[in-house]
């Protein structure tokens, strides 16, 4: 095992039984904490949370909550976004090593260098970015409103879109915008859900709906399959994780193939128990998301750890970009 993997060994040794649930609830009350869990968390973490959802919806809930402490069961950039929007609250993440390969695919220094090559360009960053990168950004976006955000920028202005190349390609295709430059970042989990796999699954399940997260490597293939009539266009739905839950509740389909991280299946099955949800790739599991184990949550509540800090000036600049995101297009969304 490499040093890096050893370093990421999650906290373990705790079973998510009734005693664990009672203790977590007791500690949360004692700390005046609200528990938030992202849709990709382990099922037991989702089930004990006060709220589940996508990254942006959870940050909004965090900002509106009366609780003085926010326990964010997700990855680090999400907890940072909650801190940016709620600077006066204590924000905890049960394991601060829970990073994100997509957020790590661009640093603030790299973004400053890219901006210098395109003076006057408008910077649009997907919400999966660090606070430092958000502070160098003009407008953040989610997968729900990325198209609206880019469409709101005057047509003659260059746009730098980062960090996800698949979401960028989706936005460029929909807006038809030639002056949109795309950073070549990707999430190792989403990129692993590929077109050939999707085509094979779609062919084997011709009546199934397809829910595709636009960060997926297969989003382009899904649109191609629809464009060629291989899968009827109305069966292909490009959705943020939050929108997937809404779509599931209204679904008339018997089977839905889901192309995103496998933790999403738990929420979808709860939202629509009569629908058969299947993963396009059942190996698409984010090891960072799964670092928030029952043991990590218990430790976090007991030790008031790991606290998330964002430098106030960085937070001030980043907040502007996040607030502009909230003002444009469909509310909710993100990963
Ligand atoms: S699934 Fe990908 S984008 Fe999401 S947190 Fe994990 S590494 Fe980041």
py3Dmol code that shows the C-alpha trace and the ligand (Angstrom):
import py3Dmol

protein = """\
ATOM      1  CA  UNK A   1       0.000   0.000   0.000  1.00  0.00           C
ATOM      2  CA  UNK A   2       1.422   3.413  -0.921  1.00  0.00           C
ATOM      3  CA  UNK A   3       1.986   6.167   1.643  1.00  0.00           C
ATOM      4  CA  UNK A   4      -0.774   8.204  -0.003  1.00  0.00           C
ATOM      5  CA  UNK A   5      -3.357   5.427   0.382  1.00  0.00           C
ATOM      6  CA  UNK A   6      -2.267   4.693   3.953  1.00  0.00           C
ATOM      7  CA  UNK A   7      -2.710   8.364   4.635  1.00  0.00           C
ATOM      8  CA  UNK A   8      -6.313   8.155   3.446  1.00  0.00           C
ATOM      9  CA  UNK A   9      -7.339   5.097   5.486  1.00  0.00           C
ATOM     10  CA  UNK A  10     -10.734   6.110   6.859  1.00  0.00           C
ATOM     11  CA  UNK A  11     -11.614   6.020  10.550  1.00  0.00           C
ATOM     12  CA  UNK A  12     -13.163   2.618  11.288  1.00  0.00           C
ATOM     13  CA  UNK A  13     -14.247   0.168  13.957  1.00  0.00           C
ATOM     14  CA  UNK A  14     -17.713   1.584  14.678  1.00  0.00           C
ATOM     15  CA  UNK A  15     -20.938  -0.158  13.669  1.00  0.00           C
ATOM     16  CA  UNK A  16     -23.876   2.049  12.672  1.00  0.00           C
ATOM     17  CA  UNK A  17     -26.309   0.444  15.111  1.00  0.00           C
ATOM     18  CA  UNK A  18     -29.027   1.906  17.350  1.00  0.00           C
ATOM     19  CA  UNK A  19     -26.502   2.841  20.079  1.00  0.00           C
ATOM     20  CA  UNK A  20     -24.427   4.733  17.493  1.00  0.00           C
ATOM     21  CA  UNK A  21     -27.484   6.572  16.207  1.00  0.00           C
ATOM     22  CA  UNK A  22     -28.537   7.551  19.763  1.00  0.00           C
ATOM     23  CA  UNK A  23     -25.047   8.791  20.590  1.00  0.00           C
ATOM     24  CA  UNK A  24     -24.743  10.804  17.364  1.00  0.00           C
ATOM     25  CA  UNK A  25     -28.120  12.455  17.973  1.00  0.00           C
ATOM     26  CA  UNK A  26     -27.261  13.158  21.624  1.00  0.00           C
ATOM     27  CA  UNK A  27     -23.912  14.753  20.730  1.00  0.00           C
ATOM     28  CA  UNK A  28     -25.496  16.792  17.933  1.00  0.00           C
ATOM     29  CA  UNK A  29     -28.043  18.204  20.391  1.00  0.00           C
ATOM     30  CA  UNK A  30     -25.316  18.923  22.941  1.00  0.00           C
ATOM     31  CA  UNK A  31     -23.250  20.804  20.318  1.00  0.00           C
ATOM     32  CA  UNK A  32     -26.268  22.641  18.837  1.00  0.00           C
ATOM     33  CA  UNK A  33     -25.258  21.075  15.524  1.00  0.00           C
ATOM     34  CA  UNK A  34     -27.168  20.447  12.317  1.00  0.00           C
ATOM     35  CA  UNK A  35     -26.024  17.342  10.405  1.00  0.00           C
ATOM     36  CA  UNK A  36     -25.867  17.688   6.617  1.00  0.00           C
ATOM     37  CA  UNK A  37     -25.078  14.783   4.277  1.00  0.00           C
ATOM     38  CA  UNK A  38     -24.299  14.894   0.586  1.00  0.00           C
ATOM     39  CA  UNK A  39     -26.130  12.523  -1.765  1.00  0.00           C
ATOM     40  CA  UNK A  40     -22.907  10.491  -2.287  1.00  0.00           C
ATOM     41  CA  UNK A  41     -22.419   9.690   1.406  1.00  0.00           C
ATOM     42  CA  UNK A  42     -22.708   6.184   2.857  1.00  0.00           C
ATOM     43  CA  UNK A  43     -26.393   5.190   3.368  1.00  0.00           C
ATOM     44  CA  UNK A  44     -26.064   5.153   7.191  1.00  0.00           C
ATOM     45  CA  UNK A  45     -24.673   8.698   7.143  1.00  0.00           C
ATOM     46  CA  UNK A  46     -27.468   9.889   4.826  1.00  0.00           C
ATOM     47  CA  UNK A  47     -30.058   8.271   7.090  1.00  0.00           C
ATOM     48  CA  UNK A  48     -28.900   9.942  10.294  1.00  0.00           C
ATOM     49  CA  UNK A  49     -28.508  13.422   8.772  1.00  0.00           C
ATOM     50  CA  UNK A  50     -31.015  16.225   9.350  1.00  0.00           C
ATOM     51  CA  UNK A  51     -30.805  17.068   5.651  1.00  0.00           C
ATOM     52  CA  UNK A  52     -29.458  15.367   2.526  1.00  0.00           C
ATOM     53  CA  UNK A  53     -28.941  17.001  -0.828  1.00  0.00           C
ATOM     54  CA  UNK A  54     -26.489  18.379  -3.348  1.00  0.00           C
ATOM     55  CA  UNK A  55     -23.641  20.675  -2.383  1.00  0.00           C
ATOM     56  CA  UNK A  56     -25.372  23.979  -3.057  1.00  0.00           C
ATOM     57  CA  UNK A  57     -28.693  23.053  -1.465  1.00  0.00           C
ATOM     58  CA  UNK A  58     -26.825  21.958   1.663  1.00  0.00           C
ATOM     59  CA  UNK A  59     -24.829  25.193   1.832  1.00  0.00           C
ATOM     60  CA  UNK A  60     -28.056  27.167   1.620  1.00  0.00           C
ATOM     61  CA  UNK A  61     -29.616  25.083   4.394  1.00  0.00           C
ATOM     62  CA  UNK A  62     -26.471  25.648   6.461  1.00  0.00           C
ATOM     63  CA  UNK A  63     -26.727  29.419   6.023  1.00  0.00           C
ATOM     64  CA  UNK A  64     -30.415  29.464   6.990  1.00  0.00           C
ATOM     65  CA  UNK A  65     -30.111  27.090   9.947  1.00  0.00           C
ATOM     66  CA  UNK A  66     -30.369  28.409  13.515  1.00  0.00           C
ATOM     67  CA  UNK A  67     -27.772  25.868  14.677  1.00  0.00           C
ATOM     68  CA  UNK A  68     -24.437  27.365  15.732  1.00  0.00           C
ATOM     69  CA  UNK A  69     -22.469  24.360  14.393  1.00  0.00           C
ATOM     70  CA  UNK A  70     -22.689  22.756  10.971  1.00  0.00           C
ATOM     71  CA  UNK A  71     -21.416  19.208  10.574  1.00  0.00           C
ATOM     72  CA  UNK A  72     -20.861  18.770   6.845  1.00  0.00           C
ATOM     73  CA  UNK A  73     -20.716  15.112   5.789  1.00  0.00           C
ATOM     74  CA  UNK A  74     -19.248  15.535   2.343  1.00  0.00           C
ATOM     75  CA  UNK A  75     -15.899  16.573   0.906  1.00  0.00           C
ATOM     76  CA  UNK A  76     -13.720  19.486   1.921  1.00  0.00           C
ATOM     77  CA  UNK A  77     -14.662  22.069  -0.740  1.00  0.00           C
ATOM     78  CA  UNK A  78     -18.335  21.637   0.226  1.00  0.00           C
ATOM     79  CA  UNK A  79     -17.627  22.347   3.884  1.00  0.00           C
ATOM     80  CA  UNK A  80     -15.548  25.354   2.779  1.00  0.00           C
ATOM     81  CA  UNK A  81     -18.481  26.666   0.725  1.00  0.00           C
ATOM     82  CA  UNK A  82     -20.704  26.349   3.800  1.00  0.00           C
ATOM     83  CA  UNK A  83     -18.107  28.309   5.801  1.00  0.00           C
ATOM     84  CA  UNK A  84     -17.915  30.991   3.074  1.00  0.00           C
ATOM     85  CA  UNK A  85     -21.695  31.458   3.286  1.00  0.00           C
ATOM     86  CA  UNK A  86     -21.824  31.158   7.104  1.00  0.00           C
ATOM     87  CA  UNK A  87     -18.600  32.779   8.364  1.00  0.00           C
ATOM     88  CA  UNK A  88     -19.884  33.166  11.927  1.00  0.00           C
ATOM     89  CA  UNK A  89     -20.784  29.499  12.397  1.00  0.00           C
ATOM     90  CA  UNK A  90     -18.514  26.643  13.403  1.00  0.00           C
ATOM     91  CA  UNK A  91     -18.213  24.312  10.413  1.00  0.00           C
ATOM     92  CA  UNK A  92     -16.949  20.773  10.996  1.00  0.00           C
ATOM     93  CA  UNK A  93     -16.112  18.031   8.518  1.00  0.00           C
ATOM     94  CA  UNK A  94     -15.730  14.610  10.195  1.00  0.00           C
ATOM     95  CA  UNK A  95     -12.533  13.903   8.213  1.00  0.00           C
ATOM     96  CA  UNK A  96     -10.685  16.847   6.647  1.00  0.00           C
ATOM     97  CA  UNK A  97      -8.682  14.486   4.424  1.00  0.00           C
ATOM     98  CA  UNK A  98     -11.834  13.960   2.331  1.00  0.00           C
ATOM     99  CA  UNK A  99     -10.704  15.912  -0.728  1.00  0.00           C
ATOM    100  CA  UNK A 100     -11.876  15.959  -4.332  1.00  0.00           C
ATOM    101  CA  UNK A 101      -9.849  15.079  -7.424  1.00  0.00           C
ATOM    102  CA  UNK A 102     -11.845  17.570  -9.489  1.00  0.00           C
ATOM    103  CA  UNK A 103     -11.285  20.484  -7.079  1.00  0.00           C
ATOM    104  CA  UNK A 104      -7.591  19.521  -6.990  1.00  0.00           C
ATOM    105  CA  UNK A 105      -7.296  19.721 -10.761  1.00  0.00           C
ATOM    106  CA  UNK A 106      -6.683  23.496 -10.679  1.00  0.00           C
ATOM    107  CA  UNK A 107      -4.864  25.683  -8.140  1.00  0.00           C
ATOM    108  CA  UNK A 108      -5.267  29.421  -7.588  1.00  0.00           C
ATOM    109  CA  UNK A 109      -1.758  29.964  -9.083  1.00  0.00           C
ATOM    110  CA  UNK A 110      -2.704  28.026 -12.217  1.00  0.00           C
ATOM    111  CA  UNK A 111      -5.903  30.042 -12.541  1.00  0.00           C
ATOM    112  CA  UNK A 112      -4.027  33.351 -12.151  1.00  0.00           C
ATOM    113  CA  UNK A 113      -1.628  32.268 -14.934  1.00  0.00           C
ATOM    114  CA  UNK A 114      -4.568  31.278 -17.189  1.00  0.00           C
ATOM    115  CA  UNK A 115      -6.273  34.633 -16.533  1.00  0.00           C
ATOM    116  CA  UNK A 116      -3.051  36.443 -17.487  1.00  0.00           C
ATOM    117  CA  UNK A 117      -3.189  34.700 -20.894  1.00  0.00           C
ATOM    118  CA  UNK A 118      -6.776  35.940 -21.433  1.00  0.00           C
ATOM    119  CA  UNK A 119      -7.029  39.476 -20.059  1.00  0.00           C
ATOM    120  CA  UNK A 120     -10.638  40.653 -19.713  1.00  0.00           C
ATOM    121  CA  UNK A 121     -12.093  37.118 -19.783  1.00  0.00           C
ATOM    122  CA  UNK A 122     -14.899  36.257 -17.382  1.00  0.00           C
ATOM    123  CA  UNK A 123     -14.026  33.349 -15.069  1.00  0.00           C
ATOM    124  CA  UNK A 124     -16.791  30.801 -14.441  1.00  0.00           C
ATOM    125  CA  UNK A 125     -15.958  28.075 -11.920  1.00  0.00           C
ATOM    126  CA  UNK A 126     -17.959  25.016 -11.098  1.00  0.00           C
ATOM    127  CA  UNK A 127     -18.694  24.805  -7.393  1.00  0.00           C
ATOM    128  CA  UNK A 128     -16.196  21.891  -7.031  1.00  0.00           C
ATOM    129  CA  UNK A 129     -13.266  24.245  -6.437  1.00  0.00           C
ATOM    130  CA  UNK A 130     -11.232  25.384  -3.437  1.00  0.00           C
ATOM    131  CA  UNK A 131     -11.990  28.669  -1.642  1.00  0.00           C
ATOM    132  CA  UNK A 132      -8.775  30.155  -3.120  1.00  0.00           C
ATOM    133  CA  UNK A 133      -9.935  29.357  -6.665  1.00  0.00           C
ATOM    134  CA  UNK A 134     -13.421  30.727  -5.946  1.00  0.00           C
ATOM    135  CA  UNK A 135     -11.762  33.953  -4.750  1.00  0.00           C
ATOM    136  CA  UNK A 136     -10.204  34.318  -8.256  1.00  0.00           C
ATOM    137  CA  UNK A 137     -13.573  33.625  -9.917  1.00  0.00           C
ATOM    138  CA  UNK A 138     -16.193  36.046 -11.276  1.00  0.00           C
ATOM    139  CA  UNK A 139     -19.197  33.688 -11.119  1.00  0.00           C
ATOM    140  CA  UNK A 140     -19.468  30.190  -9.688  1.00  0.00           C
ATOM    141  CA  UNK A 141     -21.945  27.785 -11.228  1.00  0.00           C
ATOM    142  CA  UNK A 142     -23.610  24.463 -10.557  1.00  0.00           C
ATOM    143  CA  UNK A 143     -24.438  21.833 -13.138  1.00  0.00           C
ATOM    144  CA  UNK A 144     -28.060  23.099 -13.005  1.00  0.00           C
ATOM    145  CA  UNK A 145     -27.290  26.686 -13.885  1.00  0.00           C
ATOM    146  CA  UNK A 146     -23.952  26.474 -15.772  1.00  0.00           C
ATOM    147  CA  UNK A 147     -25.687  27.142 -19.108  1.00  0.00           C
ATOM    148  CA  UNK A 148     -27.659  30.118 -17.690  1.00  0.00           C
ATOM    149  CA  UNK A 149     -24.524  31.559 -16.066  1.00  0.00           C
ATOM    150  CA  UNK A 150     -22.561  31.442 -19.332  1.00  0.00           C
ATOM    151  CA  UNK A 151     -25.562  32.775 -21.306  1.00  0.00           C
ATOM    152  CA  UNK A 152     -25.729  35.763 -18.911  1.00  0.00           C
ATOM    153  CA  UNK A 153     -22.244  36.922 -20.010  1.00  0.00           C
ATOM    154  CA  UNK A 154     -22.122  39.361 -22.989  1.00  0.00           C
ATOM    155  CA  UNK A 155     -21.448  37.377 -26.180  1.00  0.00           C
ATOM    156  CA  UNK A 156     -18.265  39.314 -27.033  1.00  0.00           C
ATOM    157  CA  UNK A 157     -16.532  38.522 -23.720  1.00  0.00           C
ATOM    158  CA  UNK A 158     -14.186  35.542 -23.539  1.00  0.00           C
ATOM    159  CA  UNK A 159     -15.110  32.983 -20.879  1.00  0.00           C
ATOM    160  CA  UNK A 160     -12.720  30.755 -18.926  1.00  0.00           C
ATOM    161  CA  UNK A 161     -14.680  27.711 -17.719  1.00  0.00           C
ATOM    162  CA  UNK A 162     -13.213  25.417 -15.069  1.00  0.00           C
ATOM    163  CA  UNK A 163     -12.375  22.897 -13.806  1.00  0.00           C
ATOM    164  CA  UNK A 164     -14.508  20.154 -15.380  1.00  0.00           C
ATOM    165  CA  UNK A 165     -13.975  19.448 -19.075  1.00  0.00           C
ATOM    166  CA  UNK A 166     -17.139  17.347 -19.467  1.00  0.00           C
ATOM    167  CA  UNK A 167     -19.425  19.953 -17.935  1.00  0.00           C
ATOM    168  CA  UNK A 168     -17.569  22.583 -20.010  1.00  0.00           C
ATOM    169  CA  UNK A 169     -18.158  20.592 -23.212  1.00  0.00           C
ATOM    170  CA  UNK A 170     -21.857  20.279 -22.318  1.00  0.00           C
ATOM    171  CA  UNK A 171     -22.143  24.064 -21.778  1.00  0.00           C
ATOM    172  CA  UNK A 172     -20.258  24.831 -24.993  1.00  0.00           C
ATOM    173  CA  UNK A 173     -22.518  22.491 -26.980  1.00  0.00           C
ATOM    174  CA  UNK A 174     -25.728  23.969 -25.559  1.00  0.00           C
ATOM    175  CA  UNK A 175     -24.699  27.645 -25.810  1.00  0.00           C
ATOM    176  CA  UNK A 176     -22.812  27.247 -29.117  1.00  0.00           C
ATOM    177  CA  UNK A 177     -20.265  29.684 -27.714  1.00  0.00           C
ATOM    178  CA  UNK A 178     -16.905  29.680 -29.534  1.00  0.00           C
ATOM    179  CA  UNK A 179     -15.104  32.031 -27.125  1.00  0.00           C
ATOM    180  CA  UNK A 180     -15.501  29.617 -24.171  1.00  0.00           C
ATOM    181  CA  UNK A 181     -12.176  28.112 -23.081  1.00  0.00           C
ATOM    182  CA  UNK A 182     -12.312  24.916 -21.024  1.00  0.00           C
ATOM    183  CA  UNK A 183      -9.845  23.743 -18.361  1.00  0.00           C
ATOM    184  CA  UNK A 184      -8.924  20.077 -18.849  1.00  0.00           C
ATOM    185  CA  UNK A 185      -9.855  18.905 -15.350  1.00  0.00           C
ATOM    186  CA  UNK A 186     -11.897  15.875 -14.457  1.00  0.00           C
ATOM    187  CA  UNK A 187     -13.195  13.826 -11.554  1.00  0.00           C
ATOM    188  CA  UNK A 188     -11.690  10.346 -11.524  1.00  0.00           C
ATOM    189  CA  UNK A 189     -15.039   8.813 -10.552  1.00  0.00           C
ATOM    190  CA  UNK A 190     -17.226  10.528 -13.122  1.00  0.00           C
ATOM    191  CA  UNK A 191     -14.649  10.211 -15.909  1.00  0.00           C
ATOM    192  CA  UNK A 192     -14.683   6.453 -15.303  1.00  0.00           C
ATOM    193  CA  UNK A 193     -18.342   6.226 -16.362  1.00  0.00           C
ATOM    194  CA  UNK A 194     -17.725   5.986 -20.072  1.00  0.00           C
ATOM    195  CA  UNK A 195     -19.671   6.073 -23.311  1.00  0.00           C
ATOM    196  CA  UNK A 196     -19.241   2.443 -24.460  1.00  0.00           C
ATOM    197  CA  UNK A 197     -20.454   1.207 -21.068  1.00  0.00           C
ATOM    198  CA  UNK A 198     -23.498   3.472 -21.258  1.00  0.00           C
ATOM    199  CA  UNK A 199     -24.294   2.388 -24.846  1.00  0.00           C
ATOM    200  CA  UNK A 200     -24.108  -1.274 -23.829  1.00  0.00           C
ATOM    201  CA  UNK A 201     -26.373  -0.789 -20.800  1.00  0.00           C
ATOM    202  CA  UNK A 202     -28.844   1.325 -22.813  1.00  0.00           C
ATOM    203  CA  UNK A 203     -29.018  -1.333 -25.555  1.00  0.00           C
ATOM    204  CA  UNK A 204     -29.718  -4.054 -22.960  1.00  0.00           C
ATOM    205  CA  UNK A 205     -32.466  -1.923 -21.331  1.00  0.00           C
ATOM    206  CA  UNK A 206     -34.214  -0.195 -24.265  1.00  0.00           C
ATOM    207  CA  UNK A 207     -37.160   1.032 -22.159  1.00  0.00           C
ATOM    208  CA  UNK A 208     -35.051   2.470 -19.337  1.00  0.00           C
ATOM    209  CA  UNK A 209     -34.665   6.171 -18.698  1.00  0.00           C
ATOM    210  CA  UNK A 210     -31.073   7.431 -18.394  1.00  0.00           C
ATOM    211  CA  UNK A 211     -30.145   9.920 -15.654  1.00  0.00           C
ATOM    212  CA  UNK A 212     -26.769  11.405 -16.495  1.00  0.00           C
ATOM    213  CA  UNK A 213     -24.729  13.821 -14.398  1.00  0.00           C
ATOM    214  CA  UNK A 214     -23.068  16.278 -16.811  1.00  0.00           C
ATOM    215  CA  UNK A 215     -19.648  15.707 -15.256  1.00  0.00           C
ATOM    216  CA  UNK A 216     -19.739  12.142 -16.526  1.00  0.00           C
ATOM    217  CA  UNK A 217     -17.480  11.042 -19.345  1.00  0.00           C
ATOM    218  CA  UNK A 218     -20.587   9.523 -20.875  1.00  0.00           C
ATOM    219  CA  UNK A 219     -22.654  12.742 -21.076  1.00  0.00           C
ATOM    220  CA  UNK A 220     -21.474  13.319 -24.649  1.00  0.00           C
ATOM    221  CA  UNK A 221     -22.344   9.730 -25.583  1.00  0.00           C
ATOM    222  CA  UNK A 222     -25.776  10.055 -24.031  1.00  0.00           C
ATOM    223  CA  UNK A 223     -26.526  13.067 -26.218  1.00  0.00           C
ATOM    224  CA  UNK A 224     -25.096  11.230 -29.227  1.00  0.00           C
ATOM    225  CA  UNK A 225     -27.274   8.163 -28.534  1.00  0.00           C
ATOM    226  CA  UNK A 226     -30.305  10.432 -28.338  1.00  0.00           C
ATOM    227  CA  UNK A 227     -29.274  12.416 -31.435  1.00  0.00           C
ATOM    228  CA  UNK A 228     -28.910   9.208 -33.472  1.00  0.00           C
ATOM    229  CA  UNK A 229     -32.270   7.903 -32.245  1.00  0.00           C
ATOM    230  CA  UNK A 230     -30.563   4.881 -30.589  1.00  0.00           C
ATOM    231  CA  UNK A 231     -32.205   5.947 -27.332  1.00  0.00           C
ATOM    232  CA  UNK A 232     -35.326   8.154 -27.610  1.00  0.00           C
ATOM    233  CA  UNK A 233     -34.309  11.716 -26.626  1.00  0.00           C
ATOM    234  CA  UNK A 234     -37.055  11.921 -23.990  1.00  0.00           C
ATOM    235  CA  UNK A 235     -35.413   9.011 -22.135  1.00  0.00           C
ATOM    236  CA  UNK A 236     -32.082  10.862 -21.721  1.00  0.00           C
ATOM    237  CA  UNK A 237     -32.044  13.313 -18.829  1.00  0.00           C
ATOM    238  CA  UNK A 238     -28.940  15.364 -18.019  1.00  0.00           C
ATOM    239  CA  UNK A 239     -29.442  16.282 -14.362  1.00  0.00           C
ATOM    240  CA  UNK A 240     -27.661  17.556 -11.275  1.00  0.00           C
ATOM    241  CA  UNK A 241     -27.892  15.197  -8.303  1.00  0.00           C
ATOM    242  CA  UNK A 242     -30.577  17.362  -6.675  1.00  0.00           C
ATOM    243  CA  UNK A 243     -32.664  17.389  -9.859  1.00  0.00           C
ATOM    244  CA  UNK A 244     -32.345  13.583 -10.105  1.00  0.00           C
ATOM    245  CA  UNK A 245     -34.344  13.215  -6.878  1.00  0.00           C
ATOM    246  CA  UNK A 246     -37.111  15.502  -8.174  1.00  0.00           C
ATOM    247  CA  UNK A 247     -37.208  13.628 -11.493  1.00  0.00           C
ATOM    248  CA  UNK A 248     -37.324  10.255  -9.700  1.00  0.00           C
ATOM    249  CA  UNK A 249     -40.389  11.257  -7.681  1.00  0.00           C
ATOM    250  CA  UNK A 250     -42.301  12.017 -10.888  1.00  0.00           C
ATOM    251  CA  UNK A 251     -40.902   9.048 -12.853  1.00  0.00           C
ATOM    252  CA  UNK A 252     -43.195   6.670 -14.743  1.00  0.00           C
ATOM    253  CA  UNK A 253     -40.276   4.475 -15.878  1.00  0.00           C
ATOM    254  CA  UNK A 254     -39.867   0.890 -14.629  1.00  0.00           C
ATOM    255  CA  UNK A 255     -36.068   1.065 -14.799  1.00  0.00           C
ATOM    256  CA  UNK A 256     -33.705   4.020 -14.638  1.00  0.00           C
ATOM    257  CA  UNK A 257     -29.981   3.738 -15.437  1.00  0.00           C
ATOM    258  CA  UNK A 258     -28.019   6.217 -13.320  1.00  0.00           C
ATOM    259  CA  UNK A 259     -24.677   7.620 -14.416  1.00  0.00           C
ATOM    260  CA  UNK A 260     -23.105   9.239 -11.387  1.00  0.00           C
ATOM    261  CA  UNK A 261     -21.490   8.220  -8.096  1.00  0.00           C
ATOM    262  CA  UNK A 262     -23.232   5.118  -6.660  1.00  0.00           C
ATOM    263  CA  UNK A 263     -24.188   6.775  -3.343  1.00  0.00           C
ATOM    264  CA  UNK A 264     -26.919   8.565  -5.315  1.00  0.00           C
ATOM    265  CA  UNK A 265     -28.866   5.304  -5.665  1.00  0.00           C
ATOM    266  CA  UNK A 266     -29.800   5.353  -1.962  1.00  0.00           C
ATOM    267  CA  UNK A 267     -31.640   8.686  -2.229  1.00  0.00           C
ATOM    268  CA  UNK A 268     -33.291   7.730  -5.529  1.00  0.00           C
ATOM    269  CA  UNK A 269     -34.565   4.402  -4.167  1.00  0.00           C
ATOM    270  CA  UNK A 270     -35.982   6.184  -1.128  1.00  0.00           C
ATOM    271  CA  UNK A 271     -37.620   8.858  -3.297  1.00  0.00           C
ATOM    272  CA  UNK A 272     -39.227   6.349  -5.707  1.00  0.00           C
ATOM    273  CA  UNK A 273     -39.365   2.838  -4.208  1.00  0.00           C
ATOM    274  CA  UNK A 274     -41.391   1.488  -7.160  1.00  0.00           C
ATOM    275  CA  UNK A 275     -38.673   2.277  -9.716  1.00  0.00           C
ATOM    276  CA  UNK A 276     -35.720  -0.053 -10.357  1.00  0.00           C
ATOM    277  CA  UNK A 277     -32.611   2.200 -10.255  1.00  0.00           C
ATOM    278  CA  UNK A 278     -29.380   0.676 -11.551  1.00  0.00           C
ATOM    279  CA  UNK A 279     -25.891   2.151 -11.739  1.00  0.00           C
ATOM    280  CA  UNK A 280     -24.373   2.444 -15.218  1.00  0.00           C
ATOM    281  CA  UNK A 281     -21.061   1.639 -13.521  1.00  0.00           C
ATOM    282  CA  UNK A 282     -21.350   0.104 -10.057  1.00  0.00           C
ATOM    283  CA  UNK A 283     -17.624   0.705  -9.447  1.00  0.00           C
ATOM    284  CA  UNK A 284     -18.178   4.483  -9.586  1.00  0.00           C
ATOM    285  CA  UNK A 285     -17.629   5.087  -5.894  1.00  0.00           C
ATOM    286  CA  UNK A 286     -15.799   8.158  -4.543  1.00  0.00           C
ATOM    287  CA  UNK A 287     -13.306   7.087  -1.892  1.00  0.00           C
ATOM    288  CA  UNK A 288     -13.220  10.650  -0.514  1.00  0.00           C
ATOM    289  CA  UNK A 289     -16.967  10.702   0.052  1.00  0.00           C
ATOM    290  CA  UNK A 290     -16.769   7.305   1.736  1.00  0.00           C
ATOM    291  CA  UNK A 291     -14.189   8.591   4.245  1.00  0.00           C
ATOM    292  CA  UNK A 292     -17.058  10.000   6.304  1.00  0.00           C
ATOM    293  CA  UNK A 293     -17.642   6.746   8.155  1.00  0.00           C
ATOM    294  CA  UNK A 294     -19.776   6.170  11.270  1.00  0.00           C
ATOM    295  CA  UNK A 295     -16.498   6.277  13.271  1.00  0.00           C
ATOM    296  CA  UNK A 296     -15.460   9.576  11.664  1.00  0.00           C
ATOM    297  CA  UNK A 297     -18.820  11.196  12.423  1.00  0.00           C
ATOM    298  CA  UNK A 298     -18.712  10.071  16.038  1.00  0.00           C
ATOM    299  CA  UNK A 299     -15.143  11.309  16.450  1.00  0.00           C
ATOM    300  CA  UNK A 300     -16.001  14.639  14.823  1.00  0.00           C
ATOM    301  CA  UNK A 301     -18.886  15.257  17.206  1.00  0.00           C
ATOM    302  CA  UNK A 302     -16.943  14.147  20.263  1.00  0.00           C
ATOM    303  CA  UNK A 303     -13.804  16.149  19.471  1.00  0.00           C
ATOM    304  CA  UNK A 304     -15.366  19.121  17.660  1.00  0.00           C
ATOM    305  CA  UNK A 305     -13.254  18.154  14.643  1.00  0.00           C
ATOM    306  CA  UNK A 306     -12.128  18.773  11.971  1.00  0.00           C
ATOM    307  CA  UNK A 307     -12.913  22.474  12.010  1.00  0.00           C
ATOM    308  CA  UNK A 308     -12.925  24.221   8.629  1.00  0.00           C
ATOM    309  CA  UNK A 309     -11.273  27.635   8.429  1.00  0.00           C
ATOM    310  CA  UNK A 310     -11.241  30.010   5.459  1.00  0.00           C
ATOM    311  CA  UNK A 311      -9.115  33.162   5.515  1.00  0.00           C
ATOM    312  CA  UNK A 312     -11.608  36.099   5.885  1.00  0.00           C
ATOM    313  CA  UNK A 313     -10.341  38.024   2.832  1.00  0.00           C
ATOM    314  CA  UNK A 314     -10.425  34.872   0.663  1.00  0.00           C
ATOM    315  CA  UNK A 315     -13.924  34.159   1.973  1.00  0.00           C
ATOM    316  CA  UNK A 316     -15.081  37.712   1.189  1.00  0.00           C
ATOM    317  CA  UNK A 317     -13.904  37.484  -2.437  1.00  0.00           C
ATOM    318  CA  UNK A 318     -15.236  33.927  -2.857  1.00  0.00           C
ATOM    319  CA  UNK A 319     -18.620  34.892  -1.372  1.00  0.00           C
ATOM    320  CA  UNK A 320     -19.219  37.373  -4.214  1.00  0.00           C
ATOM    321  CA  UNK A 321     -18.731  34.632  -6.831  1.00  0.00           C
ATOM    322  CA  UNK A 322     -20.942  32.185  -4.913  1.00  0.00           C
ATOM    323  CA  UNK A 323     -23.698  34.766  -4.425  1.00  0.00           C
ATOM    324  CA  UNK A 324     -23.732  35.615  -8.136  1.00  0.00           C
ATOM    325  CA  UNK A 325     -24.193  31.872  -8.766  1.00  0.00           C
ATOM    326  CA  UNK A 326     -27.195  31.766  -6.431  1.00  0.00           C
ATOM    327  CA  UNK A 327     -28.813  34.714  -8.235  1.00  0.00           C
ATOM    328  CA  UNK A 328     -28.676  33.141 -11.718  1.00  0.00           C
ATOM    329  CA  UNK A 329     -30.885  30.397 -13.123  1.00  0.00           C
ATOM    330  CA  UNK A 330     -32.369  27.346 -11.471  1.00  0.00           C
ATOM    331  CA  UNK A 331     -31.927  27.197  -7.740  1.00  0.00           C
ATOM    332  CA  UNK A 332     -30.299  24.098  -6.255  1.00  0.00           C
ATOM    333  CA  UNK A 333     -27.973  21.809  -8.087  1.00  0.00           C
ATOM    334  CA  UNK A 334     -24.262  21.256  -8.077  1.00  0.00           C
ATOM    335  CA  UNK A 335     -22.783  17.866  -7.651  1.00  0.00           C
TER     336      UNK A 335
END
"""
ligand_1 = """\
8
LIG
S -17.162 12.111 -6.964
Fe -15.498 13.226 -8.006
S -16.161 15.369 -8.054
Fe -17.357 14.282 -6.484
S -16.238 14.578 -4.578
Fe -15.571 12.604 -5.452
S -13.735 13.188 -6.609
Fe -14.849 15.083 -6.243
"""
view = py3Dmol.view(width=600, height=400)
view.addModel(protein, "pdb")
view.setStyle({"model": 0}, {"cartoon": {"style": "trace"}})
view.addModel(ligand_1, "xyz")
view.setStyle({"model": 1}, {"stick": {}})
view.zoomTo()
view.show()
